[in-house]
Amino acid sequence: MNKPKMLIALGALPLLVLSACGDTESEETAAEVEGIDEPVEEVETDIEDENKSDDELESDEENDNSDEDVEEEPEELEPQYTWNQEAGIFESIGDAQSEAVLLTIDDAPDNHAVEMAEILHNLDVSAIFFVNGHFLTTEEQEEELLQIIDYGHAIGNHTMGHPDLQTLSEEEQYEEIVGLNDVIEDISGERPDFFRAPFGLNTDYTRELAKDEEMLLMNWTYGYDWESDYLEAEPLADVMVNTELLRNGANLLMHDREWTKDALEDIVLGIEEKGYRFIHPDEIALEDE
């Protein structure tokens, strides 16, 4: 049955607006009012909707917008690679592509980590950013950590102050490692899944701590951006792409440095041209899996 419609003339009289969540339709009409050239508008409103309470109308609006509020959950990646610490490479699981490498960025967030995170994001590559606690002492630096995460990268533990862990007592090692995990969790809400010792120098106790903290301990396969011959973007990109150490499962070490940032895109594109894909951190099997 058709619902009755109420017509409201707008023109010479003061403007009256009646709102409702029901559909409104315009019927063809044109009328002239003496002394006024503009046509009279007729507004239809649904009497049934007009009689609804404010709560009912608000509920209708929420239902109409419910689909817009639903965000799709990101797809969870299955483990595709395991880290072989002794060999210093990743090994593929099952049918995973063996021609694959991982990018890691150490000593973040110093001066260029967020830019590097954005560059990699634009290239559809995810990396592990191994962070130090002495770069997380201000609100700005904490925000930078969150930006790195927002760009789709994983966070790893690289100790509070970047010491040689082999020179420290067990209590000091604990503070360097677990203390940083606490800081990262306070900022991001999550504890890191990965640990890398400064200079790659571990102890039996750091290995035990990493396991207790459910972190995968990893060193790297190769890196060059701290050597004097590679402190500029062009030679660094060349050696990272063309070194004989680039092979299946390589773990590439880089740092939060200006020349590394400038070389980053060429490194990624050059390695992809050689037929490699980049391992997403979520594709790495952790020790407890």
GUVO-214966 format. One record per residue: x, y, z of N, C-alpha, C in turn. Coordinates in steps of 0.001 Angstrom, whole numbers, plus 524288, in hexadecimal, padded with zeros to 5 digits. Last residue first. Layout:
# GUVO-214966
XYZXYZXYZ/...
This chain:
# GUVO-214966
8DFE97A842842318DBD07A69983E9F8DD107A13B83C55/8E7807AC56848158E3827A95784AE38DF3B7A76384745/8EDD07B207841758EFE47AD34843A78EBBF7A9DE8463E/8E6607B62E8362C8E9007B72083B208EA607B1E483DA7/8E7907B791828B58E5ED7B41882CF88E9107B55A831D9/8E3E77C258821788E8407BFC8824248E6267BC7E828A8/8DC547C84881D5B8DD1D7C33381ADC8E1887C01881D7F/8DC9F7D1CC821F48D88E7CE36823CC8D90D7C8D082160/8E46E7D6F981C198E5937D4FF8215F8E18C7D12B82379/8E52D7D2A180EFC8E24C7D5C0812C98E3817D39B8183B/8EFC87D25C806898ECF17CF8E80A9C8EA2F7D37580E1F/8EF687D5E27F9708F0E07D76B7FEB88ED5A7D4B4802B0/8F4B67CE857EEA08F0787D1247F14D8F25D7D2737F6C9/8FDAD7CF067E3C88FC767CDF67E93F8F77A7D0CE7EAEE/9011D7D1667D9CB8FD717CD1C7DA768FC0D7CBC37E00D/906BA7DA167D7EB909A77D52A7D7EE906307D0797D923/8FFA07E1D17D9AA901137E0B27D438904307DB9E7D3CA/8FFE77E2367E48C8FB4A7E0067E1F48FC7D7DEA97DC44/909697E74E7E5C0908DB7E1F17E79F9041D7DF567E526/906EF7F1187E16990B1E7EDEA7DF3E90ABD7E83C7E0DE/8FF007F4C07E7EE8FDD67F3B17E26D902017F03B7DFF9/904997F5887F1918FFEB7F24C7F10A8FEF37F0D67EB5F/90CBC7FC8C7EED390DDC7F7657F0FD909387F3BD7F02D/9074F805627EBB990A7F8029F7E7E290BE57FD247E9C7/902B8808157F57E8FF6C806A57F10990285803A17ECEE/90BDF80A377FBD79081A806167FD10904DB804657F85D/912E9812217FB71913F180D8C7F82590F84809937F846/90F6C8193F802B890FAF81AE77FD43910868164F7F984/910A28134880BED90B6B8150580A3E90B6E8166180470/91B73812CE80BE99186F80DFD80B4E912DD80F4680990/91E1D81D0380D9891FAD81AA1808B291CD281582807BA/919AE81E85817D5917D582190813569193581EEB80E35/915E08134E81F58919D58170681D97917E4819CA818AB/913248099D826079106D80EA58259491484812D68246B/918847FED781EA6917F78022A8233A914F280721821ED/9178F7F11681B1C9185F7F69C819E99175B7F9C481ED8/9191D7E43781728919AD7E7EF81B6D91AC27ED638195B/911917DA1A81255914857DECB810F7914787E2AD81576/9127A7CD5881159910757D11E81526913CD7D60B814A6/90F427C47280722912D57C8308098790FEB7CBFD80D14/909A77BCDC801B89092C7BD098076390CA97C0F580A17/912647BB757F75190D587B9F27F97F90D7E7BA267FF79/91B617C65A7F772919C37C1167F6069147F7BFEF7F88F/925CD7CE6D7F76E9202E7CE607F67D91EA97C8FA7F479/930707CDA37F75792DBF7CBB07FC03927CC7CBC77FB71/934647D2997EEF7933D67CCEF7EE719310E7CA8B7F323/92DB97DEA67EC89931437DB727EF949303C7D5A67EEB6/926647E4C97E771929E27E19B7E43F92DCD7DE5B7E754/9208A7EA627EECB91DDC7E7797EAA8921767E37E7E80B/927CB7EEFC7F54F923817EC027F7A4920CA7E88F7F3A1/92E307F4657EE45930417EFD87F0FB92BEC7EC977F369/927337FC3B7EA75929DD7F8977E6E792BB77F3B37E9C5/92455801C57F3489205A7FEEB7F057922E07FAD37ECD5/92E4B805EB7F5D292B92802747F96B927747FF407F68E/930E480C7C7ED7A933F8807BD7EE5C93153803E97F21E/927EA813D37EEDF928E2810D17EA1A92C4B80C007EAFB/92813818577F93D923BF815217F76592534811A77F2C0/93353816D68018593039819D37FDC792C5D8161E7FB36/939A38108480713936E381494809FB934268187180662/9404A808478047393ABD80809803179378080BEF80642/94A48807FE807EF94990808218023E943D3808AF800AF/9497B806F2812CC94B0480C088109194A1780C5D80AB3/93DFD8007B817949434F80042815A0944918053C81280/933C980087819EE93735802E881DD493CEC802F581BFF/92E447FAFD8126D92D96800AB812AA930948036481709/92E487F04C8107A932E77F35980F01932A17F91E8108F/92B157E2BC812E3929D37E8498131A92ED07EB6881246/925AD7D5AE813CC9299A7D98C812389277E7DF12812C3/91FD17CFA481AF7923087CD29816F5927487D0DB81517/91E4F7D0668291A91D4A7D209823B6920DF7CF1182008/917D47CBCB8341391BE17CF5E8325491AAC7D0DE82CB2/90CFD7C9F283C9590F557C99B83762913C37CD83836C7/903D27C3B684487908ED7C63D8445B90B367C59883EE6/8F6EB7C5E5846CF8FA797C313843598FF8C7C627842FE/8F17E7C627853898F39A7C8FC84F098F7307C56584BE9/8ED637C3A285D528EAD37C1BC858888EC6C7C4FC853C7/8F2ED7C572866058EFAB7C9C78642A8ECD77C88285F0F/8F89C7BC4B866968F4BD7BD5F86AA78F0EE7C1A5868FA/8FF247BDE785DD68FB5F7B99385DDB8F71A7BA84861DF/904D87C67186153901CB7C6E285C838FDA67C29D85C49/909C07C20686A27905FB7C64886ABB9027C7C6BC865EE/9105B7BAB88654390C577B8F3868ED9081A7BD108699C/916B87C17485FBD913B07BD8585CE690F367BB8186047/91B357C6D7867EE917C57C9B386459914797C5EB86128/921027BEB286C8491CB87C10686F72919107C41786BD5/9288F7BC7886543924D57B858866A3920147BAA986964/928F07C7E185D0C92AEE7C49C86146926F77C04886238/92C777CE0D850CB928D87CBE18549892BCC7C912858F3/92ED77D773848549319D7D4C184C8792DD07D310850CC/92BFA7DDE68403792B1A7D84F83F9D92D8B7D509843DC/92C907E82F84281931557E5CF8405B930B67DFEF83F77/921EA7E62C84B1C9259E7E9D0848B392AA37E6F584721/9192F7DBBD847EC91D107DDF584B72920737E1ED8488B/90C107DBA484537911447DBBF842CE914FE7DE738468C/8FFD27D56184571904267D7B0848649092A7D75884534/8F1E97D5F0843A88F72D7D5138419F8FB3D7D7D684504/8E8327D8BB846E38E8FE7D32D845CB8EEA57D1F084459/8E5497E2248512C8E7867E08684C208E8417DAA284BBB/8D89C7E46A856988DE237E3498575E8E0637E12D85244/8CF627EEE0855578D12D7E9A08540A8D7057E91885525/8CCFD7F916857308C93D7F530859008CAE67EFA3857E3/8D3CB80115854EE8D0CE7FEC38509C8CC9F7FAED85256/8D7E7804C985E8B8D6CD8085385A348D2DE805FD85660/8D9027FC2E865088D66C800D7867118D4CB80483862A2/8DEFB7F5A085E918D9907F43E85FCE8D68D7F8F2861E3/8E8757FAFD85E9B8E5A87FA45859AD8DFF07F8F585AA9/8EB007FA0D8694E8EA4B7FF2F866E58E7167FEB8861E1/8EC0E7EF3686A578E81D7F20886D6B8E6F27F75B86B08/8F4807ED70863BE8EF6C7EB1A8627E8EB057EDD88656A/8FC337F2A6869868FA6B7F4D9864868F5397F27E862DF/8FD157EBE88721D8FB9A7F15C872E18F9A77F3DD86DE6/900C67E2FB86D748FB697E2F186F6A8F98B7E88387069/90AFD7E76186A59907777E480866DF901D07E4CF868C3/90FF77ECFB872459108B7EE9586CD190C5E7EC2D8694E/90D9F7E72A87B2990B857EC7687AA190BC47EE58874FF/913687DE0E878E090DB97DDDA879A090B4A7E338878CC/91D847E1CE878FA91B577DFC387419915607DF9787461/91E5D7E4078839A91E947E84C87FC591C6B7E69187A81/91DC77D9EB887B6919E97DDDE8893E919CB7E25C88557/926A87D57088357921837D37D881D491D3F7D76888341/92FC57DFAA87F7C92DD37DBA4883129287A7D9C888139/936527E18987309932A87E2FC8772A931607DE5E87AB8/93BCF7DF1B86A5493EB27E1D586E7693B4E7E30E87336/935057DB2286344938CA7D77D8658593C087D9FE869E0/92F947E35385F1192D237E05686347930F07DCA6865ED/9335A7EF3785C579355D7E9F685B7F933667E6A68600D/927967F72585B4E92CA97F5B285D8692E8C7F07385B4D/91E567FD618589F921F07FB53854A9927517F9F4856F4/916F47FFDD8604891B2D8039185F3291F45801C985B5D/90EA87F83385FAF90DC47FD9886149912088013D85F4B/90D797EF678547B90F4F7F10B859B590E607F6D985ABE/9077C7ED7D84C2690D167EE1A84B1C90FD87F04A84FF4/8FC467E6D98485B8FF357E8C484CE0905047E8DB84B8C/8F3E97EAED83DAB8F75A7E7428404E8FA537E9ED844B6/8E7CC7EC398377E8EB9E7EE9083B0A8EEBC7EA3A83DA6/8E38E7EC4B82A1D8E40A7E9D982F3E8E8457EC9D83264/8DB477F4F6822798E0367F263823BC8E0177F00F8293A/8D3397FB5F81ED08D3047F5C181DDE8D7EE7F2BF81F24/8D24E8057B821938D3F68047481C2E8D4807FE9C81B10/8D066804AB82C198CBFF805ED828A88CD5980502822EC/8DAA48034582FB68D6ED7FEF68300E8D25F7FFD982C54/8DE5980D5782DE48E0E7808E382B608DD3E8043082B52/8D7C7812E1834A28D779813C082F018D9F480F3E82C07/8DB4C80F7E83E528D60180E2283CAC8D54780EED836D3/8E53A8142383E4C8E4B580E7583EA08DF5380CB583CBA/8E25181E9983E3C8E51281C6F839B48E4C881679839B7/8DE4081FA18482F8DABD82022843BD8DD4081DED83ED1/8E78B81ECC84DC78E37E81ADC84E818DFA281AF5849F5/8EC52827EE84A778EE99822F5848FE8EABD81E78849BB/8E58D82F3B84F248E64F82F36849778E884829FE847A3/8E6DE82D34859A98E1CB82C25857458E23C82BEE85155/8F35B826E185C068EFF582B7685B8F8EAC2829E78591E/8F91781DBC85BCD8F8D982097860C38F5598256986095/8FD0D81672854B78F77C81670856178F6958194D85B36/9073C81496852EF904828179584EEB8FEA9817E585003/90A6F80E2485AAB90C2F8139185B0F90A06816FB856A5/906828045E857A2903AD8076585B849057380D0885BDE/9063F8016184A069092F8021684EE590614805898529E/900B87F7D58411B900F87FCF2843A59043E7FCCA84897/900147F2E5834E79023D7F1B983A0C9037B7F6DB83CCF/8F6427F0D082CC18F9487F53582EBF8FB067F3DE83447/8F47D7E87E822668F4DB7E8AF8281A8F8497ED5482981/8EBAB7EBC7817AA8F0C27EA9F819F88F03B7EA2B81FDD/8E4867EA7880BDD8E48F7EAFA811878E9CE7E927813A9/8E12E7F0F0800438E4F57ED98802E88E49D7EEAB808C3/8DCA87F7BB7F8F08D9E07F2FF7FA998DD987EEFE7FD00/8E0E5801267F7658E2E57FCFC7F4068E06A7F7B87F550/8DC85806BE7FF508DB08808227F9FB8DCE48041C7F608/8E1F58021C807A98DC4980181807398DA77802A3801AA/8EC06805F3805D18EAFC8005E805538E52A7FF4A804BF/8EA208109B807DB8EC2E80EE6802C98EAF680920801E9/8E6ED81020812668E348811E480E598E51381026808F4/8F01080CC88174B8EB4C809AA817C78E75C80B1C8138E/8F6808152E814F78F7B781005812D58F2F180C758130C/8F19B81CE581AEA8F1FD81D738153A8F31581834812AA/8F35181885824CC8EDF281938822E28EDE5819E681CF6/8FE6A818958259A8FB74813B2825AB8F5F58145082378/90550820BC826829031C81FB4821578FF7781AF68212D/90990821F8830759081A826A282D7B90501825828287D/905DE818438377F9099281C848383B907BA8214883533/8FEA880F2683D7F8FE118132C83971901A7817D483A8C/9093E806848392B904CA809F3838309020180B1983D61/9114E7FF1C837769125980434839EC90E1880836838C5/90EA57F84A82B269105B7F8B883096910E77FE6B83249/906277F1E282330908567F71682418909A37F781829E6/905757E797819DD905627E94B81F51908377EE8081FC8/8FF1D7DFA98109B901967E4A8811B4901247E5E181784/901417D2E580B988FED37D63B80F93901E97DB4681014/8FE3E7CBD47FFA2901DE7CE37803658FECB7D19A80730/8FCE37C0E67F6F48FA907C4DD7FA578FE9D7C6CF7FE35/8FB2C7B7157F0988FDEF7BBDB7EF1A8FB8A7C0767F209/8F3EB7AFE17F3E78F9167AFCE7F65F8FC407B4A57F50C/8E6D97B10D7F6DE8EAEA7B2787F3188F0307B2C77F5D5/8E1307A5E17FD088E2827AB707FD168E7057AC897F958/8DE1E79BA67FE168DE5779DC57F8CD8DF9D7A39B7F8A3/8E4EB79933809998E16179722805A58E24C799868004E/8EBF07A42D80D1F8E8A379FF980F118E50C79E3680AA2/8F93A7A84880B448F3B27A84F809DC8F0F27A38280C01/901C77AE378140D9009F7A997810FA8FABB7A9698100A/90A867B8ED815229054B7B6C0815CA904B57B20E81230/917897B8DB81AD0913D57B9858168390E797B7698182E/91FDE7B5D48214691EEC7BB598204791B497BC6181BC0/922617AC33824E79238C7AD4481F6A922D47B30181E15/91F197AD8582F4D924657ABC882E2D925F47AD088288B/9149D7B07F82E849186C7B412830CF91E0B7B28B82F71/90B5A7B017825E590FA47ACAC82758914127B01C82952/8FE127B27F826DB9033E7B4DF827199073C7B0E382905/8F4567AEA981D948F6CC7ADFC822A98FC4F7B04982269/8E8B97B2C7817058EE6A7B27B817478F0297B1AA81CEF/8DE337B396817888E04C7B18C812AC8E6307B08E812F3/8D2EF7B43081F538D8A27B3C781F258DA7C7B11F81A26/8C87C7BB94819778CA6A7B6BD81BAF8D0627B6AD81B82/8C2B07C7A081CC48C6427C4B18197A8C81F7BFD281C54/8B5DA7CC4F81D4D8BA3D7CA2A8202D8BD877C6CD81C93/8B0F47D7E2817D68B1947D247817428B66E7D06981A36/8AAE37E14A8201D8AF0D7DFC781C858AFBB7D9E381C6A/89D127E2A88204A8A1C27E11B823158A5F77DFAA81F23/8960E7ED9F81BD1897D27E85A81ADA89CD87E74881DD6/88D2D7F4A282397892457F47C82116893F27EED282070/881157FA6E8236F883B27F571823E8888D17F5A0820E0/87C04803968214987F368037C826028825D7FE7B82682/875DC80213818A987A578057E8180C87E128051181CA4/86DC87FBFD81C68871827F995818CE876707FCD88183E/868168030F8227986AF07FED68250A86F037FC708217B/861D480AEE81F338677180BE081EED86AAC80751820F6/857CE80755820F485945808AF81B9D85F288092A81B0D/857F58065982BC8857A7801A38289685958802A782305/85837810E382EA385C9C80D8A8300485C9B8089882CCA/84E65813F582AF885311816428289C857DA812E9829C5/847C780E4F8318F8479280D6D82BEB84C8C80F5882952/84A6E812E083B2284B9680D5C83A4C84B9980C0D83486/8467481CCF839BD84C1D81C3783A6A84DB8816918396A/83BD581A6E8395483E5C81CAF834BD8443C81C0A8350D/83A6D816C28438C8397B8134283F2283C248154283A3A/83CB681FA98496183FF581AFA84A1183F4F817438457C/834C7826708465A83A2E827BA844FC83DAD822F08456B/829BE81EFE8417E82CA5821C28458D8321F822F1843A3/8216C8213D836598255681E3783935827FA8218C83D56/81AE88272183083818EE825BE835A681CDB82285838D4/81FBA827D78275181F5482C9782A5781DB882B7282FFC/81E6081E42822EB8238D81F68825018235E824278288A/813CB81FC8820118152681B94823B881A7E81C9782627/81459827DA8190E811B3828C681E088133082495821FA/81EA882C0F811F481BE08274C8135F8198C827FF818CE/81D978371D809FA81FE48347A80E7B81C5F830008100A/820BF83F037FF7B81DB383AB180176820758386580630/81FF784BFC7FC168231E8480A7FEBC81F7B843E5800DC/82019854887F1C381CDA851197F4E08203F84CC47F712/822CE861B37EF41824B585C5C7EFEB820E78595A7F343/81EA586A7D7E5CD81DB3868817EB0481FA3862E07EB42/827CE871BF7DE18823BE86DC07DEBC8233F86C257E46A/8296887FA77DE7982B8887A747DF588271B8768B7E005/82463889007DDEC82567886607D90082738880BF7D9C8/81A6F88EFF7E4E581F0688BB47E55481FA5888B77E046/81117894227E3EF815988974D7E56481A91894317E5D1/809B28893F7E7028098488EAE7E56980E388919D7E788/80F8B87D807E33480D5F880887E77C80DD4886397E606/80DA5872D57DB1D80F5E878387DB7D80C9087ADE7DFFF/812A88660D7DA7E80E89869A97DBF9810C286F167DC51/814778598D7D68F8165585EEF7D5DC811CF862777D718/818D984C8D7D7DD815058509E7D8FF81781855DD7D80D/81B5683F967D8E881B80844007D56881732847DF7D6E3/8203B83BEE7E55A81C3F83B737E15981C758404B7DDF0/82AC6835AF7EB2B828CB83AA17E922824C1839847E4EC/82C0482E647F6FB82B8082E927F1528295B833DE7EFCE/833868288C800DD8304D82CDF7FF0E8305B82CE97F92F/8342D81E0E80A08835568201D804D5831AC824988039B/8364B820F0817D9833E681E33813848354C820B480E5F/83A4F8271F81F7C83DF88236281D3A83B938206E818B8/8375E8350581EBC8361E82FB18203A839F282C1881D9E/833C48426A8211F8379583E6681FBC835B48391C8219A/82E7F84DBC81C2C82D308490F81F28830DF844C481D75/82F7F85B1481C788321F8565081AD08308A851E881E67/82A7F8666E8178C829A68625F81B6D82C2185D6481961/82BA1873F1815E482D7286EC58146082CB586AEA818D5/8201487BC9815888252787A76817E782683874D4816B2/819F987D02808AD819B487C2180E4A81F1A87B178106A/81C9387D307FE6381C35882348010281BFF88187806E2/8210E870FC7FF498212C875637FBB38211187A607FEB0/81CA58644A7FFD4820C3867D680174820F086C4C7FD97/8131585BC0804258148285FCB8005B818858635B802BE/8127D84EAD805DE813BE853868089E815818577480498/80A6F843BE8063D80CFA847A78030680DB984C9C8062F/80B45836D480A1B809C283BFF80BCF80CE683FDC808B6/8060A82A808064D80A2282E73805F1807F4833B1807A8/8036A81D9280A7880190822ED8096E80614826AB8098B/808B3812A9803C880870815C8808808068681B368072E/8020D808B77FCE28051D80D847FCC28046B81088801CE/8035B7FB628000080000800008000080379804C780000/
